[in-house]
Amino acid sequence: MRVLVDNAEDKVRCAGLRPTRQRLALAGLLFAQGDRHLSAEDLHDEAQAAGVPVSLATVYNTLHQFTDAGLLRSVAVEGSKAYFDTNTSDHHHFFIEDENRLVDIDTADGPLSILNLPEPPEGMEVVNVDIVVRVRTRKV
């Protein structure tokens, strides 16, 4: 069951994390604008613009703590490049290469289906399948 909370402190506390000043400031920036996708660098830039004194390393650590606590979903796009999604529901993404931007795939017509998914190794189970469809502006 997902607990709905109204503010950053409740969200952080309900996730079992200690509500430090930096966590609260970053949570406030992350969750104030609804569902969205950001990189650590994007959040660091927002924090700097908002006058939140936080290092990039702290932003990375906090994003990973939020992900481990279930507040965010990490979406790997290219090698070590990850985006953090405030929508933790099971869904898939388009990566717009021209803009380095991640957007949700609309599944209003029904969920995507994956055919011929291989059996996991012995003793393992499939937990989730993330689909990232890379797109770019068509060249004329």
N, C-alpha and C positions, 0 to 999 in steps of 0.2 A: 504494500500500500504506500502510495506517495503522499507525504505530508505537505500540505500547502502552507507556505509561510509568506508573510507580507514584507519583511525587511531583511536586510543582509545579516544582521546579528542573529535573528531566528534561524535563517537558512544555515549559517555556519554552525551554530549550536546544535541544531537538529541533525546535522551531518556528523556530530561527534567531535568537532574540531574546537579548539580553544579560540575564542573570538579576539585575536590580537588586533591592534590598531591597523596594521598593514593588511591583514586578511579582510577585515571589515571594509577598509577603503577599496581594496581590489574587488571584493564581492559587490560592493555598491556600484562600481563602474561596470562590472560584468553583467549584472542582472537587472539594472535599471531600464534597459532598452529592449526587454523581451528577448525572444530567441534570436541568436546571432552566432556567427563564427568569427573567431579572432585567433591570430598567432600571438605568441608571447610578446613579440616586438610591437604588435598593434596595441596590446594592453599596456605595455610599458610607455608607449607614446601617449596614450590617453591619460595615464597616471601623471606623467610629467606635465601635460597640458592642464590637468586639474590641480596641479600643485601638490601632488602626493609624492613625498620623497621616498622613492623605492628603487632598488637596483634591479637590473634585468635578471640577475640570478635569483633574487627574491620572487620576482614575478614567475619565473619558471618553476621554482619550488612550490609556490602557492598554487599554480595551475595544476601541477601534478598531485598535490595534496587534495585539491578539490575534485580532481578526476578519480583518485583512489577512494574518496568518500562518496562518490556517486553524484556530485553536484554538476559535473561536466562530463562530456564525452570527448575523447581525443580521436581525431581523424587524421591519419597519416596520408600525406599526399605525395611527396617526393622524398625519398630517402629519410633524412632526419627532419624534414619540414612537417610540422604538425599544426593543425588548427584545433581549437577547442570550441566545442559546440555546447551552448547552454540548453539545447533541446536534447535531453538524454533518452528520448524514446527511440525505438528501433526504426531507423529510416536511412535513406541513401542520399548521395550527393552528386552534383555536377561540380567539376573544378574548371572555372573559366580561366584558361591559361593566359590570355591577353591581359587579364586584370589581377591575376593571382588571387582569385576570389572563389570561395566555396559557397554554394547555394543548395538548398534542399531540393530533391527531386519530388515533384508533385505526384502523389499516388492516388489522386481523387478517383481515377478510373479503376482502382484496385491495386493490390500490392504487386511488386515485382516478383517474378518467379525465377528460380535458379534451377536449371536442369542438370542432371548428372553430377551433382555434388559428390565428391569422393568420400568414401568411408573414412572416418578419422582413424588414426593409429590405435592399436590395442590399448584399452584402458583410458581412452580419451573420448570427449564428447564435443560436438560443435556448440559453441556458446553464442556466436554471433557471426554474421557475414556482412562485411562492409563493402558496399559497391561505390566506387568513385569513378564517374564517367568524365573523362577529360574532354573539354570542348574548347574551340577557339573560333574567332570570326572567320567566316569562309572567305578565301582569297578569290578575287574575281579574275 
